[in-house]
Amino acid sequence: MNPHTHQPPRDQAAPDPRTHRDGEPAPSLRFGYGTNGLADLRLDDALALLADLGYDGVGLTLDHMHLDPLAPDLAVRTRRVAHRLAEVGLGVTVETGARYVLDPRRKHGPSLLDPDADDRARRADLLLRAVRVAADLGAHAVHCFSGVTPPGTDEETAWKRLAEALAPVLDAAADAGVPLAVEPEPGHLLGDLDGFHRLRRTLGDPENLGLTLDIGHCQCLEPLPPADCVRAAAPWLRHVQIEDMRRGVHEHLPFGDGEIDFPPVLEALAATGYQGLTVVELPRHSHAGPHFAERSLPFLRRAAAAAPRTNRSGEPSATHRREPRP
C-alpha cells in the first residue's frame, strides 16, 4: 500500500466527513499550503508532504517546476496531477502568480495592463490555460491579479485594458464552472478591496467574478482590520491566502512574526460559510518549505480553536487571547 495514500479503497466505507484524517472533529475551515512556498520540492513530493502533515488541500501555482502551463503535453500532465491529488486526498485551487513563467526577464510580465496588445493576450492566454487546468483538476477557483500599471499609462486606460483582457477569461470560466478569483495586490492597479469593486462594477457584476482575499494584504494596507475585511468581502469570497504581515510592509511572514491577531480573523472567515481552501502563502520561504509547512498547520488549528464565538447579534460571546507565538 502506498504510504501516502489517504483515501480508502473503493470497497471500504468512506470516512465520516465530520471528522478529520486524524479522527478529530473536522474544523469548519479547510487549510492548504501553496506550492510557491515549496518550489524546491518535486510536485509529487510536495503533495505527499502536505497530505502527511494533515492539510486539506494545496494552492497549486502553475510554473515550470511543478505543472508547466506552457508544456505541449499540459493535458496529460494535468491528468497525472488530478490522479495524484485524488490519491492523497487533497483539494486544490489553481494560482497564477509564478514570477517568470511567461518572461525570463520580467517578474510577473507581461501583465493584463501592458501597452502591447500581444503581450496582454499572452497573459490572458495563461489564464485561459489555468481555467482549463482548474476544470480538469476539479479546483474550486482560479486565482489571478491585475499587474502593475506600466509607466506612462493613465489610470482610465489601465482599467479599460484590464476589463477587456479579463472578459474572455470570465466567459471561459463561466463555461467551465470555475470561479475566477481576482486578488488585490499591493502596488498593482487593482490593489485593494475598493479596486475589486471598481472592476466588478465595470464588468457588470458577473456572477463568476470572485475575490481572492489575502489576509496579510489586509493587515498591510486596508483601512479595516483583517477580520472586518473578511466580513466585508464575504459575498464575493472565492479564495483565501493567509500569512502574517506588518502594517505598511508588503512582506509575507511566517505566523507569529507579524502583527495579525488570527483567532478573530478565522472566526470571521468561518462565519461567512466560506467552503474553499485557506492557503498559506510563503513564497520566499521555499528554502525551508517543509519546516514552515509543518509549523503552519498547527498554528492555524490552534488559532481557529481559540477564535471567539459570536452570538446572533454578531458580538463576541467570550474573550480570547492572541495566539501565542510558536
C-alpha positions as CSV (number, residue, x, y, z in Angstrom):
1,M,0.0,0.0,0.0
2,N,1.3,3.5,-0.8
3,P,2.2,5.1,2.5
4,H,1.0,8.5,1.1
5,T,-2.5,7.2,0.2
6,H,-5.1,8.7,2.4
7,Q,-8.3,7.7,0.6
8,P,-9.8,4.3,1.4
9,P,-10.1,1.6,-1.3
10,R,-13.3,1.7,-3.2
11,D,-14.7,-1.3,-1.4
12,Q,-14.3,0.4,2.0
13,A,-16.6,2.9,3.6
14,A,-15.6,6.5,3.1
15,P,-14.6,8.3,6.3
16,D,-17.2,10.4,8.1
17,P,-16.9,13.9,6.6
18,R,-17.5,15.4,10.0
19,T,-14.1,14.1,11.2
20,H,-10.6,15.0,10.1
21,R,-8.0,12.5,8.9
22,D,-6.6,12.1,12.4
23,G,-10.0,11.3,13.8
24,E,-10.5,14.7,15.5
25,P,-13.7,16.7,14.8
26,A,-13.3,18.4,11.4
27,P,-12.8,22.2,11.5
28,S,-15.1,24.4,9.6
29,L,-12.2,25.8,7.7
30,R,-10.1,23.9,5.2
31,F,-6.4,24.7,5.2
32,G,-3.9,24.4,2.3
33,Y,-0.3,25.3,1.6
34,G,0.9,27.0,-1.6
35,T,3.4,25.2,-3.9
36,N,5.1,28.6,-4.4
37,G,6.5,28.0,-0.9
38,L,7.6,24.5,-1.9
39,A,9.5,25.4,-5.1
40,D,12.5,23.2,-4.2
41,L,10.3,20.0,-4.0
42,R,9.1,17.8,-6.8
43,L,5.3,18.2,-7.1
44,D,4.6,14.6,-6.1
45,D,6.8,15.1,-3.0
46,A,5.1,18.3,-2.1
47,L,1.7,16.8,-2.3
48,A,2.7,13.8,-0.3
49,L,4.2,16.1,2.4
50,L,1.1,18.2,2.7
51,A,-1.1,15.1,2.9
52,D,1.1,13.6,5.6
53,L,1.0,16.8,7.6
54,G,-2.8,16.8,7.5
55,Y,-3.5,19.7,5.1
56,D,-6.9,19.6,3.3
57,G,-5.6,21.0,0.1
58,V,-2.9,22.8,-2.0
59,G,-2.6,26.1,-3.7
60,L,-1.1,24.9,-7.0
61,T,0.9,27.7,-8.7
62,L,1.3,26.9,-12.4
63,D,5.0,27.1,-13.0
64,H,7.9,25.3,-14.8
65,M,9.0,23.3,-11.8
66,H,5.6,21.8,-10.9
67,L,2.8,22.0,-13.5
68,D,4.1,24.0,-16.5
69,P,1.2,25.8,-18.2
70,L,3.2,26.1,-21.4
71,A,4.1,22.5,-21.7
72,P,2.9,20.9,-25.0
73,D,1.6,17.9,-23.1
74,L,-0.2,20.0,-20.5
75,A,-3.4,18.0,-20.6
76,V,-1.5,14.7,-20.0
77,R,0.4,16.2,-17.1
78,T,-2.8,17.7,-15.7
79,R,-4.4,14.2,-15.7
80,R,-1.5,12.8,-13.8
81,V,-1.8,15.6,-11.2
82,A,-5.5,15.0,-10.9
83,H,-4.9,11.4,-10.2
84,R,-2.2,12.2,-7.6
85,L,-4.5,14.7,-5.8
86,A,-7.2,12.1,-5.6
87,E,-4.7,9.5,-4.4
88,V,-3.5,11.6,-1.4
89,G,-6.9,13.2,-0.8
90,L,-6.1,16.9,-1.3
91,G,-8.4,19.6,-2.7
92,V,-6.9,22.2,-4.9
93,T,-7.1,25.8,-6.1
94,V,-5.1,27.0,-9.2
95,E,-2.9,30.0,-8.7
96,T,-1.2,32.1,-11.5
97,G,1.4,34.1,-9.6
98,A,4.5,32.5,-11.0
99,R,7.2,35.1,-11.3
100,Y,8.9,34.3,-14.6
101,V,6.6,31.7,-16.3
102,L,5.9,34.0,-19.3
103,D,9.1,36.1,-19.5
104,P,12.5,35.2,-18.1
105,R,13.5,38.8,-17.6
106,R,10.3,40.5,-16.3
107,K,8.8,39.5,-13.0
108,H,5.1,38.8,-13.4
109,G,5.4,40.1,-17.0
110,P,3.7,40.5,-19.3
111,S,0.6,41.6,-17.5
112,L,-3.0,42.3,-18.4
113,L,-2.1,46.0,-18.5
114,D,0.8,46.0,-20.9
115,P,0.7,48.6,-23.7
116,D,1.4,45.9,-26.3
117,A,-1.8,44.0,-27.2
118,D,0.0,40.8,-28.0
119,D,1.6,40.9,-24.5
120,R,-1.7,41.3,-22.9
121,A,-3.0,38.4,-24.9
122,R,-0.2,36.2,-23.7
123,R,-1.2,36.8,-20.1
124,A,-4.9,36.3,-20.9
125,D,-3.9,33.0,-22.6
126,L,-2.1,31.9,-19.5
127,L,-5.4,32.5,-17.5
128,L,-7.4,30.6,-20.1
129,R,-5.0,27.7,-19.7
130,A,-5.4,28.0,-15.9
131,V,-9.2,27.7,-16.3
132,R,-8.8,24.5,-18.3
133,V,-6.4,23.1,-15.8
134,A,-8.7,24.0,-12.9
135,A,-11.7,22.4,-14.6
136,D,-9.7,19.2,-15.2
137,L,-8.4,19.1,-11.6
138,G,-11.8,20.0,-10.0
139,A,-10.3,23.1,-8.4
140,H,-12.6,25.4,-6.5
141,A,-11.2,28.6,-8.1
142,V,-8.6,30.2,-10.4
143,H,-6.6,33.0,-8.9
144,C,-5.3,36.0,-10.8
145,F,-4.2,39.6,-10.4
146,S,-4.1,42.8,-12.4
147,G,-0.4,43.7,-12.6
148,V,1.3,47.0,-12.1
149,T,0.3,50.0,-14.2
150,P,3.0,50.5,-16.8
151,P,4.9,53.8,-16.8
152,G,3.2,56.4,-19.0
153,T,-0.2,54.7,-18.8
154,D,-3.1,56.7,-17.3
155,E,-5.4,55.1,-14.9
156,E,-8.5,55.0,-17.1
157,T,-6.6,53.3,-19.9
158,A,-5.2,50.7,-17.4
159,W,-8.7,49.9,-16.1
160,K,-10.1,49.6,-19.6
161,R,-7.3,47.2,-20.6
162,L,-7.9,45.1,-17.5
163,A,-11.6,44.8,-18.1
164,E,-11.2,43.9,-21.8
165,A,-8.5,41.4,-21.1
166,L,-10.5,39.6,-18.4
167,A,-13.7,39.4,-20.4
168,P,-12.9,36.3,-22.4
169,V,-11.3,34.7,-19.4
170,L,-14.6,35.2,-17.5
171,D,-16.5,33.7,-20.3
172,A,-14.3,30.6,-20.3
173,A,-14.5,30.3,-16.5
174,A,-18.3,30.5,-16.7
175,D,-18.4,27.8,-19.3
176,A,-16.1,25.6,-17.2
177,G,-18.0,26.3,-14.0
178,V,-14.9,27.6,-12.2
179,P,-14.9,31.0,-10.4
180,L,-12.2,33.5,-11.4
181,A,-10.9,35.0,-8.1
182,V,-9.0,38.3,-8.6
183,E,-6.5,39.2,-5.9
184,P,-5.9,42.8,-4.8
185,E,-2.2,43.0,-4.7
186,P,-0.3,45.9,-3.0
187,G,1.3,48.1,-5.7
188,H,-0.9,46.8,-8.5
189,L,-3.6,48.7,-10.3
190,L,-6.2,46.6,-8.5
191,G,-4.5,46.9,-5.1
192,D,-7.3,46.8,-2.6
193,L,-10.9,45.9,-2.0
194,D,-12.1,49.2,-3.5
195,G,-10.3,48.3,-6.7
196,F,-12.0,44.9,-6.8
197,H,-15.4,46.6,-6.6
198,R,-14.4,49.0,-9.3
199,L,-13.6,46.1,-11.6
200,R,-16.8,44.3,-10.6
201,R,-18.9,47.3,-11.5
202,T,-17.0,47.9,-14.7
203,L,-17.7,44.3,-15.9
204,G,-21.4,44.4,-14.9
205,D,-21.0,42.3,-11.8
206,P,-20.6,38.9,-13.5
207,E,-21.6,36.0,-11.3
208,N,-18.3,34.1,-11.7
209,L,-16.1,37.1,-10.9
210,G,-14.9,36.4,-7.3
211,L,-12.3,37.6,-4.9
212,T,-9.0,36.2,-3.6
213,L,-8.6,37.8,-0.2
214,D,-5.0,37.7,1.2
215,I,-5.2,38.2,4.9
216,G,-1.7,39.7,5.1
217,H,-2.6,42.3,2.5
218,C,-5.5,43.3,4.6
219,Q,-3.1,44.0,7.5
220,C,-0.7,45.7,5.2
221,L,-2.9,48.4,3.6
222,E,-6.6,48.1,4.1
223,P,-8.3,50.7,6.3
224,L,-10.3,48.0,8.1
225,P,-8.8,45.3,10.4
226,P,-8.4,41.9,8.7
227,A,-11.4,40.4,10.4
228,D,-13.6,43.2,9.2
229,C,-12.2,42.8,5.7
230,V,-13.3,39.2,5.7
231,R,-16.8,40.2,6.7
232,A,-16.9,42.9,4.0
233,A,-15.6,40.6,1.3
234,A,-17.8,37.7,2.2
235,P,-20.3,37.9,-0.7
236,W,-17.5,37.6,-3.3
237,L,-15.1,35.4,-1.5
238,R,-13.8,32.5,-3.6
239,H,-10.2,32.0,-2.5
240,V,-8.2,32.9,0.7
241,Q,-4.5,33.2,1.2
242,I,-3.0,33.6,4.6
243,E,0.3,34.5,6.3
244,D,1.5,37.1,8.8
245,M,2.3,40.6,7.9
246,R,3.0,44.1,9.4
247,R,1.2,47.3,8.7
248,G,2.6,49.2,5.7
249,V,5.1,46.5,4.8
250,H,4.3,44.0,2.0
251,E,6.4,41.1,3.2
252,H,4.9,37.6,3.7
253,L,5.9,36.4,7.1
254,P,5.6,33.1,9.0
255,F,2.9,33.0,11.6
256,G,3.9,34.8,14.7
257,D,6.5,37.1,13.0
258,G,4.0,39.8,12.1
259,E,1.1,41.7,13.8
260,I,-2.1,39.9,12.8
261,D,-4.4,38.6,15.6
262,F,-5.6,35.4,13.9
263,P,-8.4,33.9,16.1
264,P,-10.9,36.7,15.2
265,V,-9.9,36.5,11.6
266,L,-10.5,32.8,11.4
267,E,-13.8,33.1,13.3
268,A,-15.0,35.8,10.8
269,L,-14.0,33.5,7.9
270,A,-15.8,30.5,9.3
271,A,-18.9,32.6,10.0
272,T,-19.1,33.6,6.3
273,G,-19.7,29.9,5.4
274,Y,-16.7,30.0,3.0
275,Q,-16.1,26.5,1.7
276,G,-12.9,26.9,-0.3
277,L,-9.3,26.5,0.8
278,T,-7.4,28.9,3.1
279,V,-3.9,28.6,1.7
280,V,-0.7,29.5,3.5
281,E,1.4,31.7,1.2
282,L,5.1,31.9,2.0
283,P,6.7,32.2,-1.5
284,R,10.1,33.5,-0.2
285,H,10.5,30.6,2.3
286,S,10.9,27.7,-0.1
287,H,14.5,27.2,1.2
288,A,12.8,25.8,4.3
289,G,9.4,25.0,2.9
290,P,8.8,21.6,4.7
291,H,9.7,23.3,8.0
292,F,7.2,26.1,7.6
293,A,4.5,23.8,6.2
294,E,4.9,21.6,9.4
295,R,4.7,24.7,11.7
296,S,1.9,26.5,9.9
297,L,-1.0,24.0,10.2
298,P,-0.8,23.5,14.0
299,F,-0.7,27.3,14.4
300,L,-3.8,27.7,12.3
301,R,-5.7,25.0,14.1
302,R,-4.8,26.5,17.5
303,A,-5.9,29.9,16.3
304,A,-9.1,28.5,14.9
305,A,-9.8,26.7,18.2
306,A,-9.1,30.0,20.2
307,A,-11.4,32.0,18.0
308,P,-14.2,33.9,19.9
309,R,-17.6,32.6,19.2
310,T,-20.2,35.2,18.2
311,N,-23.8,35.4,19.2
312,R,-26.7,36.2,16.9
313,S,-26.1,39.9,17.1
314,G,-22.5,39.4,15.9
315,E,-21.0,40.4,19.2
316,P,-18.3,38.2,20.8
317,S,-19.8,35.8,23.4
318,A,-16.4,35.2,25.1
319,T,-13.0,36.8,25.3
320,H,-10.0,35.4,23.6
321,R,-6.2,35.6,23.9
322,R,-3.9,36.3,21.0
323,E,-2.5,33.1,19.6
324,P,1.0,32.7,21.2
325,R,4.0,32.8,19.0
326,P,5.3,29.4,18.0
